[in-house]
């Protein structure tokens, strides 16, 4: 049978036949026997594509690289034959290769988890082999046969990569394959050894696939001969995964066949094979897990689950990993871009997020465009992921302690201008930072909608409050839901009432989550806003609800430029979309302002117009806020800082109200009268 399958005349004859059954028979027999033809073949059976010794192309097998040092870049697609990695990605760092299995792709959840775990480690590159077009559902037979094509092309890619980048070592690459991907790596390693005389030092097989691989022939499956060290994790042995030992060391999780939590669907038992790898990436420390939730018990700092990255004007796009330890000498601040003469901002994300939350990253660009800063971003996402809110709250104390170690090293450098900015649960973390660095007193803490759940009755030392810094300012956007409604700082700003934000009800988005995330949105905009988020004072939230807080009360700007020493509660209104800031409230309401103008010039309004128009509703341009700059400081016609006859209010074609003439008024009234006539005719 093997000789028959190797016979080129037979293969060509079968390939030229219109019957897919003949092609499928050849494919299955070839797989079971484990012998291969010597010429290239390609055909399709329905949606299933079969390739053997075909030219490698990214149309069927794509190669990507991710870098932990440049996470914003996302995946970089590389040429399959002549790959050139961008210069900013350093290939002399730790390199990992991940290959998905049947029905997978670059975004396959199982292998995506491993990739994300590795990218949280500094100085790590992750290469992804995406052979999804050759392993698609429901084409398992062709996918199993295509493992050889995928393996050969992966070897070709790695040979080209090493030729173009001498600093890259194929041998030192750690290859990780899931299901069919584990067998792909067997073919890859064998092809490398045949072509350039090297093989992988290590291959990790995650539940190597069983169907069509129950053969004794070693060249058709992952085995000990494929690398210096082959370690294998079995989670669905005897069903989708192999039951026999495949490596130098084999681990059988929970008996190796059925995994806890997968009782209702046996097809899920092979999926947890990916989970031990992200956990094993981290060093063993004192903690325990319940499900996927990590509870820190007594870990020391530094902790690799809590990472610090520095951005400055010298490295605005390339984050620099900062190692902090118990002493200045053990830390790397002195060899970083850190400049002790520049102010320090420490930005802390919240629950179920990481440092790359969009509004937090937007702060980086705003700050570095404004002035020289040392921007430290804290990433504690491994201890704050969903759906583990209780454990995330528990971990805030430990996170605050480790951030406190960072702050202490900054203080050692002679810098005391330190400002912490915490969002949601990150705002509550700042409390523990403050207690860690005592008796040193932080200059400023900004809380962005501090988290409410499990902090309602917390003692002062377990939540953000005014004692945590010389100045604590707080912005509330989702009070009573995800954020606290009680005052937390020296000054508290309640935006648009503090509970629900305008613009958060469209496009099917969660209005509560949107409102919660508006706090960092507003703050990021405030850093360089020429308009500003101005709030008016209010004695209490009850007073606000009763309407006892008029807008002509004393006003204070919120956000980055909030004056230190400000105390009290203030209310703010915003636009529903960016730019959110509408500036300072400047006196009378708009109808009152127009009445004052008419009275000044001895003109009268038609009462009928007053009833139906309310000054401007018939004017198509009246509600165009682009024509209405509002803050005093940005009013080009403003002549004084106090109200009075010289006040400028550029509501009409950017002309200040004191410059309005009877001619201006006449033109306005002509337009209004024209609209009124049209309206009366329609009525």
C-alpha positions as CSV (number, residue, x, y, z in Angstrom):
1,X,0.0,0.0,0.0
2,X,2.8,2.3,0.8
3,X,4.5,1.7,-2.5
4,X,1.2,2.3,-4.2
5,X,0.8,5.7,-2.5
6,X,4.3,6.7,-3.4
7,X,3.6,5.8,-7.1
8,X,3.5,9.2,-8.9
9,X,1.3,7.9,-11.7
10,X,-1.3,6.7,-9.2
11,X,-1.3,10.0,-7.4
12,X,-1.6,12.1,-10.6
13,X,-4.3,9.8,-11.9
14,X,-6.3,10.2,-8.7
15,X,-5.7,13.9,-8.5
16,X,-7.1,14.4,-12.0
17,X,-10.2,12.5,-11.3
18,X,-13.3,14.6,-10.6
19,X,-14.3,12.4,-7.7
20,X,-13.5,13.9,-4.3
21,X,-13.9,10.4,-2.8
22,X,-10.7,9.2,-4.5
23,X,-8.8,12.2,-3.3
24,X,-10.1,11.7,0.3
25,X,-9.2,8.0,0.2
26,X,-5.6,8.8,-0.8
27,X,-5.4,11.4,1.9
28,X,-6.7,9.1,4.7
29,X,-4.6,6.2,3.6
30,X,-1.5,8.4,3.5
31,X,-2.2,9.6,7.0
32,X,-2.7,6.1,8.4
33,X,0.3,4.6,6.7
34,X,2.5,7.6,7.4
35,X,4.2,7.8,4.0
36,X,4.4,10.9,1.8
37,X,4.6,11.5,-1.9
38,X,7.7,13.3,-3.3
39,X,5.9,15.9,-5.4
40,X,3.7,18.9,-4.5
41,X,0.0,18.5,-4.4
42,X,-2.9,20.8,-3.6
43,X,-6.6,20.3,-3.9
44,X,-9.8,21.1,-2.1
45,X,-12.7,19.0,-0.9
46,X,-15.6,21.3,-0.3
47,X,-14.3,24.0,2.2
48,X,-11.3,21.8,3.1
49,X,-8.0,22.7,1.6
50,X,-5.1,20.2,1.3
51,X,-1.5,21.2,0.7
52,X,1.7,19.2,0.5
53,X,5.1,20.6,-0.5
54,X,3.4,23.7,-1.9
55,X,5.2,27.0,-1.9
56,X,4.9,28.8,1.4
57,X,2.7,31.9,1.3
58,X,1.1,34.2,3.9
59,X,-2.2,33.5,2.1
60,X,-2.4,30.2,3.8
61,X,0.2,30.3,6.6
62,X,0.9,33.7,8.2
63,X,3.6,34.6,10.7
64,X,3.3,37.4,13.2
65,X,5.5,38.9,15.9
66,X,4.4,40.7,19.1
67,X,6.8,42.5,21.4
68,X,6.3,43.1,25.1
69,X,8.3,46.3,24.8
70,X,5.9,47.7,22.1
71,X,2.5,46.4,22.9
72,X,0.7,49.2,21.1
73,X,2.2,48.0,17.8
74,X,0.0,44.9,17.9
75,X,0.9,42.0,15.6
76,X,3.5,42.7,12.9
77,X,2.9,40.5,9.8
78,X,6.2,39.0,8.5
79,X,7.1,37.6,5.1
80,X,6.9,33.8,5.0
81,X,10.2,33.4,3.1
82,X,12.2,36.6,3.7
83,X,11.1,38.0,7.0
84,X,12.5,41.3,8.3
85,X,11.5,42.3,11.8
86,X,11.2,46.1,12.5
87,X,14.4,47.5,14.0
88,X,12.7,48.5,17.3
89,X,12.0,44.8,18.1
90,X,15.1,43.3,19.7
91,X,15.5,39.7,18.7
92,X,18.2,39.1,21.3
93,X,15.5,39.0,23.9
94,X,13.5,36.0,25.0
95,X,11.6,34.5,22.0
96,X,8.6,32.3,22.1
97,X,6.8,30.5,19.2
98,X,3.2,29.6,19.5
99,X,1.3,27.3,17.1
100,X,-2.5,26.9,17.4
101,X,-4.4,23.7,16.7
102,X,-7.5,22.5,14.8
103,X,-10.0,25.3,14.1
104,X,-7.7,28.0,15.5
105,X,-6.2,31.2,14.3
106,X,-4.1,34.1,15.7
107,X,-7.0,35.1,17.9
108,X,-7.8,31.6,19.1
109,X,-8.6,32.0,22.8
110,X,-6.5,29.1,24.1
111,X,-3.2,30.3,22.5
112,X,-4.2,34.0,22.9
113,X,-4.1,33.5,26.7
114,X,-0.5,32.2,26.5
115,X,0.6,35.1,24.2
116,X,-0.9,37.7,26.5
117,X,0.7,36.1,29.6
118,X,4.2,36.2,27.9
119,X,3.7,39.7,26.7
120,X,3.3,40.8,30.3
121,X,6.9,39.8,30.9
122,X,9.6,42.3,30.0
123,X,12.0,41.8,27.1
124,X,9.9,39.1,25.5
125,X,8.9,38.5,21.8
126,X,6.1,36.1,20.8
127,X,6.0,34.7,17.3
128,X,2.6,33.3,16.1
129,X,2.1,30.8,13.4
130,X,-1.4,31.3,11.9
131,X,-2.3,28.3,9.7
132,X,-6.0,28.7,10.2
133,X,-6.9,28.4,6.5
134,X,-5.3,24.9,6.5
135,X,-6.9,23.8,9.8
136,X,-10.4,25.2,9.5
137,X,-13.6,23.5,10.7
138,X,-15.0,21.0,9.9
139,X,-11.9,19.7,8.0
140,X,-10.0,17.7,10.5
141,X,-8.6,15.1,8.1
142,X,-7.1,17.7,5.8
143,X,-6.0,19.7,8.9
144,X,-4.2,16.7,10.2
145,X,-2.4,16.1,6.9
146,X,-1.6,19.8,6.6
147,X,0.5,19.7,9.8
148,X,3.5,18.7,7.6
149,X,3.0,21.7,5.3
150,X,2.6,24.0,8.2
151,X,5.7,22.5,9.9
152,X,7.9,22.8,6.7
153,X,6.8,26.4,6.1
154,X,7.5,27.3,9.8
155,X,11.0,25.9,9.4
156,X,11.5,27.9,6.2
157,X,10.3,31.1,8.0
158,X,12.7,30.5,10.9
159,X,15.7,29.9,8.6
160,X,15.0,33.1,6.8
161,X,14.6,35.0,10.0
162,X,17.9,33.8,11.3
163,X,19.6,34.6,8.0
164,X,18.3,38.2,8.1
165,X,18.8,38.7,11.8
166,X,22.0,37.0,13.1
167,X,21.2,38.0,16.6
168,X,18.2,35.6,16.4
169,X,18.8,32.0,17.4
170,X,16.4,29.4,16.1
171,X,17.8,26.9,18.5
172,X,17.1,29.0,21.6
173,X,13.5,29.6,20.5
174,X,11.0,28.0,22.9
175,X,8.2,26.4,20.7
176,X,4.8,25.8,22.2
177,X,2.1,23.9,20.2
178,X,-1.5,23.2,21.1
179,X,-3.3,20.1,19.8
180,X,-2.4,19.7,16.1
181,X,0.1,22.5,16.7
182,X,2.2,20.3,18.8
183,X,2.7,17.9,15.9
184,X,3.4,20.9,13.6
185,X,6.4,21.6,15.7
186,X,7.6,18.0,15.3
187,X,7.7,18.6,11.5
188,X,9.3,22.0,12.0
189,X,12.1,20.7,14.2
190,X,12.8,17.8,11.9
191,X,13.0,20.1,8.9
192,X,15.3,22.5,10.7
193,X,17.7,19.7,11.6
194,X,17.6,18.4,8.0
195,X,18.2,21.9,6.5
196,X,20.6,23.7,8.8
197,X,21.6,21.0,11.3
198,X,19.9,22.5,14.4
199,X,16.7,21.6,16.3
200,X,14.8,23.3,19.1
201,X,16.2,23.2,22.6
202,X,12.6,23.0,23.9
203,X,9.2,22.1,22.7
204,X,6.1,22.3,24.9
205,X,3.2,20.2,23.7
206,X,-0.3,21.1,25.0
207,X,-2.5,18.1,24.8
208,X,-1.1,16.8,21.5
209,X,-3.9,15.7,19.1
210,X,-4.7,11.9,19.0
211,X,-7.0,11.4,16.0
212,X,-4.8,10.3,13.0
213,X,-1.7,10.3,15.2
214,X,-2.1,7.0,16.9
215,X,0.9,5.6,15.1
216,X,4.2,4.2,16.2
217,X,6.1,6.1,13.5
218,X,8.1,8.8,15.3
219,X,8.4,11.2,12.4
220,X,4.6,11.6,12.2
221,X,4.0,12.8,15.8
222,X,5.6,14.8,18.6
223,X,8.2,12.7,20.5
224,X,11.3,13.0,22.6
225,X,13.5,13.2,19.5
226,X,12.1,16.5,18.3
227,X,14.0,18.7,20.8
228,X,16.6,18.6,23.6
229,X,13.7,18.9,26.0
230,X,10.1,18.0,25.3
231,X,7.5,18.7,28.0
232,X,3.9,17.7,27.5
233,X,0.7,18.5,29.3
234,X,-2.2,16.1,28.9
235,X,-5.8,17.2,29.6
236,X,-8.1,15.1,27.3
237,X,-6.1,11.9,26.9
238,X,-7.7,9.1,24.9
239,X,-10.3,11.4,23.3
240,X,-8.9,14.5,21.5
241,X,-5.4,14.2,23.1
242,X,-2.8,11.5,23.2
243,X,-2.7,9.2,26.2
244,X,0.8,7.8,25.7
245,X,3.8,9.7,26.9
246,X,5.2,12.0,24.2
247,X,8.1,13.9,25.9
248,X,10.9,13.7,28.3
249,X,8.3,14.7,30.9
250,X,4.6,14.3,30.7
251,X,2.0,15.9,33.1
252,X,-1.5,14.5,33.3
253,X,-3.7,17.2,34.8
254,X,-6.5,15.9,37.0
255,X,-6.0,12.4,35.7
256,X,-5.4,13.7,32.2
257,X,-8.8,13.0,30.7
258,X,-11.7,15.0,32.0
259,X,-11.0,18.4,33.6
260,X,-13.1,19.9,36.4
261,X,-15.5,22.6,35.2
262,X,-15.9,20.8,31.8
263,X,-18.4,18.1,32.9
264,X,-21.3,19.4,30.8
265,X,-19.3,19.4,27.6
266,X,-16.5,16.9,27.0
267,X,-15.2,18.8,24.0
268,X,-14.1,21.5,26.5
269,X,-11.8,19.2,28.4
270,X,-8.9,19.8,26.0
271,X,-9.1,23.6,26.3
272,X,-7.7,24.0,29.9
273,X,-4.4,22.6,28.6
274,X,-3.4,26.1,27.9
275,X,-4.1,27.4,31.4
276,X,-1.1,25.9,33.2
277,X,1.2,27.7,30.9
278,X,0.2,31.3,31.7
279,X,0.3,30.4,35.4
280,X,3.7,28.8,35.1
281,X,5.1,31.9,33.4
282,X,5.1,33.4,36.9
283,X,7.3,32.5,39.8
284,X,5.8,30.6,42.7
285,X,4.8,33.0,45.5
286,X,2.5,33.0,48.5
287,X,-1.0,33.1,47.2
288,X,-3.9,30.9,46.4
289,X,-6.5,30.7,43.7
290,X,-10.2,30.1,43.6
291,X,-11.2,29.3,40.1
292,X,-9.3,31.9,38.0
293,X,-9.0,34.4,40.9
294,X,-5.7,35.0,42.6
295,X,-5.7,36.0,46.3
296,X,-2.4,37.4,47.5
297,X,-1.6,36.3,51.0
298,X,1.9,37.3,52.0
299,X,3.9,38.2,48.9
300,X,7.0,40.3,49.1
301,X,7.7,43.3,46.8
302,X,8.9,43.4,44.1
303,X,6.2,41.2,42.5
304,X,6.3,40.3,38.8
305,X,2.5,40.6,38.8
306,X,2.9,44.3,39.4
307,X,4.9,46.0,36.7
308,X,6.1,49.6,36.3
309,X,6.7,51.3,32.9
310,X,8.2,54.7,32.3
311,X,7.3,57.1,29.5
312,X,9.1,60.5,29.1
313,X,9.7,62.9,26.2
314,X,12.8,60.8,25.5
315,X,10.8,57.7,25.0
316,X,7.2,58.8,24.3
317,X,6.2,55.6,22.4
318,X,8.5,52.9,23.8
319,X,7.7,52.1,27.3
320,X,10.7,51.4,29.5
321,X,10.4,48.6,32.1
322,X,11.4,49.8,35.5
323,X,12.6,47.3,38.1
324,X,12.1,48.4,41.7
325,X,13.6,46.7,44.6
326,X,14.3,47.3,48.3
327,X,17.2,49.7,47.6
328,X,18.2,52.3,45.1
329,X,21.2,50.2,44.0
330,X,19.0,47.1,43.3
331,X,16.6,49.2,41.2
332,X,17.2,50.4,37.6
333,X,15.9,54.0,37.9
334,X,19.4,55.4,37.7
335,X,19.9,53.8,34.3
336,X,16.5,54.7,32.9
337,X,15.0,57.8,31.3
338,X,13.9,59.0,34.7
339,X,14.8,62.7,35.4
340,X,14.4,63.7,39.0
341,X,14.1,67.3,38.1
342,X,10.8,66.7,36.3
343,X,7.4,66.1,38.0
344,X,6.3,62.6,38.6
345,X,2.9,61.1,37.6
346,X,2.0,57.6,38.7
347,X,-1.1,56.3,36.8
348,X,-2.9,53.3,38.2
349,X,-5.7,51.3,36.3
350,X,-8.7,49.7,37.9
351,X,-10.6,46.4,37.9
352,X,-10.6,44.2,34.8
353,X,-8.3,46.5,32.9
354,X,-4.6,47.1,32.3
355,X,-2.3,50.1,31.7
356,X,-3.4,50.2,28.0
357,X,-7.0,51.3,28.8
358,X,-7.5,53.9,26.1
359,X,-8.2,57.0,28.3
360,X,-5.2,56.2,30.5
361,X,-2.9,55.9,27.5
362,X,-4.4,59.1,26.1
363,X,-3.1,60.8,29.2
364,X,0.5,60.0,28.2
365,X,0.2,62.0,24.9
366,X,-1.5,64.9,26.7
367,X,1.1,65.1,29.4
368,X,4.1,64.8,27.2
369,X,2.7,67.4,24.8
370,X,2.2,69.8,27.7
371,X,5.6,69.6,29.5
372,X,8.4,67.3,30.7
373,X,7.1,64.6,33.0
374,X,8.1,61.2,34.4
375,X,5.1,59.1,33.6
376,X,5.0,55.8,35.5
377,X,2.3,53.4,34.5
378,X,1.4,50.6,36.9
379,X,0.1,47.3,35.4
380,X,-1.4,45.0,38.0
381,X,-3.9,43.4,35.6
382,X,-2.8,39.8,36.6
383,X,-4.3,40.6,40.1
384,X,-7.3,42.5,38.9
385,X,-8.9,40.6,36.0
386,X,-12.5,39.7,35.8
387,X,-14.7,38.1,37.0
388,X,-12.6,38.3,40.2
389,X,-13.7,41.6,41.8
390,X,-13.6,40.4,45.4
391,X,-10.0,39.1,45.0
392,X,-9.1,42.3,43.1
393,X,-10.3,44.3,46.1
394,X,-8.4,42.1,48.5
395,X,-5.2,42.5,46.4
396,X,-5.3,46.4,46.4
397,X,-3.4,46.4,49.7
398,X,-0.5,44.4,48.3
399,X,-0.5,46.5,45.1
400,X,-0.4,49.7,47.1
401,X,2.5,48.3,49.1
402,X,4.5,47.6,45.9
403,X,3.7,51.0,44.4
404,X,4.8,52.5,47.6
405,X,8.2,50.9,47.1
406,X,8.3,52.6,43.7
407,X,7.5,55.9,45.3
408,X,10.1,55.4,48.0
409,X,12.8,54.9,45.3
410,X,11.6,58.1,43.6
411,X,11.9,59.9,46.9
412,X,15.5,58.5,47.2
413,X,16.3,60.3,44.0
414,X,15.5,63.6,45.6
415,X,12.0,64.1,44.0
416,X,9.0,64.9,46.1
417,X,6.7,66.3,43.4
418,X,4.7,63.1,43.1
419,X,1.1,62.9,41.9
420,X,-0.9,59.7,41.9
421,X,-3.8,59.3,39.4
422,X,-6.0,56.3,40.1
423,X,-9.1,55.1,38.2
424,X,-11.8,53.1,39.8
425,X,-10.2,50.4,42.0
426,X,-6.9,52.1,41.2
427,X,-8.1,55.2,43.1
428,X,-8.6,53.0,46.2
429,X,-5.1,51.6,45.7
430,X,-3.6,55.1,46.2
431,X,-4.8,54.9,49.8
432,X,-2.5,52.0,50.5
433,X,0.4,53.7,48.7
434,X,-0.1,56.7,51.0
435,X,0.0,54.5,54.1
436,X,3.1,52.6,52.9
437,X,5.3,55.7,52.4
438,X,4.3,57.4,55.7
439,X,5.6,59.6,57.3
440,X,6.3,61.0,53.8
441,X,3.2,62.9,52.6
442,X,2.3,62.7,49.0
443,X,1.7,66.1,47.2
444,X,-1.4,65.1,45.4
445,X,-3.8,62.2,44.6
446,X,-6.5,62.4,42.0
447,X,-9.3,59.8,42.2
448,X,-11.2,59.1,39.0
449,X,-14.6,57.7,40.0
450,X,-13.2,55.7,43.0
451,X,-14.8,52.2,43.2
452,X,-17.8,51.8,45.5
453,X,-18.5,48.0,45.8
454,X,-16.9,46.7,49.0
455,X,-15.8,50.2,50.0
456,X,-19.1,51.6,51.3
457,X,-18.3,51.0,54.9
458,X,-14.5,50.8,54.8
459,X,-12.5,52.5,57.5
460,X,-10.5,55.6,56.5
461,X,-7.3,53.6,56.3
462,X,-8.9,51.2,53.8
463,X,-10.3,53.7,51.2
464,X,-9.3,57.0,49.6
465,X,-9.9,60.0,51.8
466,X,-8.5,63.5,52.3
467,X,-5.8,62.3,54.7
468,X,-4.0,60.4,52.0
469,X,-2.2,63.4,50.5
470,X,-1.7,67.1,50.9
471,X,-4.3,67.6,48.2
472,X,-6.9,65.0,47.1
473,X,-9.2,65.9,44.2
474,X,-11.9,63.5,43.0
475,X,-14.1,63.3,39.9
476,X,-17.4,61.3,40.2
477,X,-19.2,60.1,37.0
478,X,-21.0,56.9,38.0
479,X,-21.9,57.4,41.7
480,X,-24.0,54.8,43.4
481,X,-23.2,52.2,40.7
482,X,-19.5,51.5,40.1
483,X,-18.3,54.7,41.8
484,X,-18.7,56.2,45.2
485,X,-21.2,59.0,45.8
486,X,-19.8,60.1,49.1
487,X,-17.1,62.8,49.1
488,X,-13.6,61.3,49.1
489,X,-11.3,64.3,48.8
490,X,-10.6,67.8,49.7
491,X,-12.6,68.7,46.6
492,X,-15.1,66.5,44.8
493,X,-16.5,67.2,41.3
494,X,-19.8,65.6,40.3
495,X,-20.0,65.7,36.5
496,X,-23.5,65.9,35.0
497,X,-25.0,65.0,38.4
498,X,-22.3,62.3,38.9
499,X,-24.3,59.3,38.1
500,X,-25.0,58.9,34.4
501,X,-23.1,60.8,31.6
502,X,-24.6,62.2,28.4
503,X,-23.7,60.4,25.3
504,X,-23.6,57.0,27.0
505,X,-26.9,55.7,25.8
506,X,-26.2,55.0,22.1
507,X,-24.6,52.3,20.0
508,X,-25.6,49.5,22.3
509,X,-23.0,50.3,24.9
510,X,-23.4,49.7,28.6
511,X,-24.4,53.2,29.9
512,X,-23.0,52.4,33.4
513,X,-19.6,51.2,32.2
514,X,-19.5,54.2,29.7
515,X,-20.3,56.6,32.5
516,X,-17.7,55.1,34.8
517,X,-15.0,55.4,32.1
518,X,-15.9,59.0,31.4
519,X,-13.9,60.0,34.5
520,X,-10.5,59.2,32.9
521,X,-11.8,60.6,29.6
522,X,-12.6,63.9,31.2
523,X,-9.3,64.0,33.0
524,X,-7.2,63.2,30.0
525,X,-8.9,66.1,28.1
526,X,-8.4,68.5,31.0
527,X,-4.6,68.2,30.8
528,X,-4.3,70.5,27.7
529,X,-7.9,71.9,27.4
530,X,-8.1,75.6,26.7
531,X,-11.7,75.5,27.5
532,X,-11.6,73.7,30.9
533,X,-14.1,71.8,33.0
534,X,-15.5,74.4,35.4
535,X,-17.7,73.5,38.3
536,X,-19.9,75.6,40.5
537,X,-20.0,75.1,44.3
538,X,-22.7,73.2,46.1
539,X,-23.1,72.6,49.8
540,X,-24.2,69.0,49.4
541,X,-25.7,66.5,47.0
542,X,-29.1,66.9,48.6
543,X,-28.9,70.6,48.0
544,X,-28.1,69.9,44.4
545,X,-31.1,67.6,44.0
546,X,-33.3,70.2,45.6
547,X,-32.1,72.9,43.1
548,X,-30.3,75.0,45.8
549,X,-27.0,75.2,43.8
550,X,-27.3,77.9,41.2
551,X,-24.7,78.1,38.5
552,X,-23.6,81.5,39.5
553,X,-22.0,80.2,42.6
554,X,-18.2,80.3,42.9
555,X,-16.5,78.3,40.2
556,X,-13.4,76.1,40.2
557,X,-11.7,74.3,37.3
558,X,-11.4,70.5,37.6
559,X,-8.9,68.1,36.3
560,X,-5.1,68.6,35.9
561,X,-5.2,72.3,36.7
562,X,-7.4,72.1,39.7
563,X,-5.9,74.6,42.2
564,X,-4.3,72.9,45.2
565,X,-6.0,74.0,48.4
566,X,-9.4,74.0,46.9
567,X,-12.1,72.5,49.1
568,X,-15.7,71.7,48.8
569,X,-18.2,70.1,46.4
570,X,-18.7,71.3,42.8
571,X,-21.0,70.4,40.0
572,X,-19.9,70.3,36.3
573,X,-21.8,70.0,33.0
574,X,-20.2,68.7,29.8
575,X,-20.9,68.0,26.2
576,X,-22.1,64.5,25.3
577,X,-19.1,63.8,23.1
578,X,-15.5,64.9,22.8
579,X,-14.4,67.6,23.3
580,X,-16.4,67.3,26.5
581,X,-15.4,70.6,28.2
582,X,-17.8,73.5,27.7
583,X,-15.9,76.0,29.9
584,X,-16.8,78.5,32.6
585,X,-20.4,79.5,33.2
586,X,-20.3,83.2,32.5
587,X,-23.3,84.9,34.2
588,X,-26.9,85.1,33.0
589,X,-28.7,82.5,31.0
590,X,-28.7,82.9,27.3
591,X,-32.3,84.3,27.1
592,X,-31.5,86.7,29.9
593,X,-28.3,87.8,28.1
594,X,-30.3,88.6,24.9
595,X,-33.0,90.4,26.8
596,X,-30.3,92.6,28.4
597,X,-28.9,93.4,24.9
598,X,-32.3,94.4,23.6
599,X,-33.1,96.5,26.6
600,X,-29.7,98.3,26.3
601,X,-30.6,99.3,22.7
602,X,-34.2,100.1,23.4
603,X,-35.6,97.3,21.3
604,X,-38.6,95.1,22.0
605,X,-39.2,91.4,21.3
606,X,-42.4,90.2,19.7
607,X,-44.1,88.3,22.6
608,X,-45.3,85.7,20.0
609,X,-41.7,85.1,19.0
610,X,-40.8,84.8,22.7
611,X,-43.4,82.0,23.1
612,X,-42.4,79.9,20.1
613,X,-38.7,80.7,19.7
614,X,-37.1,81.1,23.1
615,X,-34.4,83.0,21.3
616,X,-32.6,80.9,18.9
617,X,-34.6,77.7,18.4
618,X,-35.5,78.9,15.0
619,X,-32.0,79.9,14.3
620,X,-30.2,76.9,12.7
621,X,-26.8,78.0,13.9
622,X,-27.7,79.0,17.4
623,X,-26.9,75.6,19.0
624,X,-23.6,75.2,17.1
625,X,-21.2,75.2,20.1
626,X,-18.2,75.6,17.8
627,X,-19.2,79.3,17.4
628,X,-19.5,79.8,21.1
629,X,-16.2,79.9,23.0
630,X,-17.0,80.1,26.7
631,X,-14.3,80.6,29.2
632,X,-13.2,84.1,30.1
633,X,-9.5,83.3,29.6
634,X,-10.1,82.0,26.0
635,X,-12.6,84.8,25.0
636,X,-10.6,86.9,22.4
637,X,-13.0,89.8,23.1
638,X,-12.7,89.7,26.9
639,X,-11.5,92.9,28.5
640,X,-11.6,92.1,32.1
641,X,-11.8,89.3,34.6
642,X,-14.8,90.5,36.4
643,X,-18.4,90.9,35.3
644,X,-19.8,94.2,34.2
645,X,-20.4,96.5,31.3
646,X,-17.2,95.4,29.6
647,X,-18.0,91.7,29.6
648,X,-17.7,90.0,26.3
649,X,-19.9,87.1,25.3
650,X,-19.2,86.0,21.7
651,X,-22.5,84.4,20.8
652,X,-23.2,86.3,17.7
653,X,-20.6,85.8,14.9
654,X,-17.8,86.0,17.5
655,X,-18.5,89.6,18.3
656,X,-18.5,90.5,22.0
657,X,-21.8,91.7,23.4
658,X,-20.6,95.2,24.2
659,X,-19.7,95.6,20.6
660,X,-23.2,94.7,19.4
661,X,-24.7,97.6,17.5
662,X,-28.3,98.3,16.5
663,X,-27.3,97.0,13.1
664,X,-26.4,93.6,14.5
665,X,-29.6,93.5,16.5
666,X,-31.6,94.5,13.4
667,X,-30.1,91.7,11.4
668,X,-30.8,89.1,14.1
669,X,-34.4,90.3,14.4
670,X,-34.9,90.2,10.6
671,X,-33.8,86.6,10.6
672,X,-36.0,85.7,13.5
673,X,-39.0,87.5,12.1
674,X,-38.6,85.7,8.8
675,X,-38.6,82.4,10.6
676,X,-41.6,83.5,12.6
677,X,-43.6,84.3,9.4
678,X,-42.8,80.9,8.0
679,X,-43.9,79.2,11.2
680,X,-47.1,81.2,11.3
681,X,-47.9,80.3,7.7
682,X,-47.3,76.6,8.5
683,X,-49.6,76.8,11.5
